[in-house]
Amino acid sequence: MLSYFHASTISSLLGLLDIIAAQGHIVIMTDAAHPLPDTDEADAEAVALKAAIAKSRADPREVPHEEMREWLLKIADGDFDAAPPVARIL
C-alpha cells in the first residue's frame, strides 16, 4: 500500500534533505538552492563594474554601432575567428 505524506512532513522528518512536491511527484535534493552571494562579494563586484564603466567613458575611442553589429552577427553565425572592430577616435 502506498502512503502519501505532505512534503513539509517528510522534510521535517529527514531534516537534511529538501523535499519538493510537484504534480504528484516528490523530488529529493541533497543540496539546498545556492545561497545569495556574500554582501562583500556583491559590493566588490559593484565597485569593479563602476570602475570599468568610468574607464570606458574616459576613453575617447569608439566603435561605430554598425561595425559592432556586423561583428556580433558574424559571431552569432558561428564565425568565432571574426576579427573584432577596432576602436578609434571618431
Secondary structure, 3 states (H helix, E strand, C coil): CCCCCCHHHHHHHHCCCEEEEECCEEEEECCCCCCCCCHHHHHHHHHHHHHHHHHHHHCCCECCHHHHHHHHHHHHCCCCCCCCCCCECC
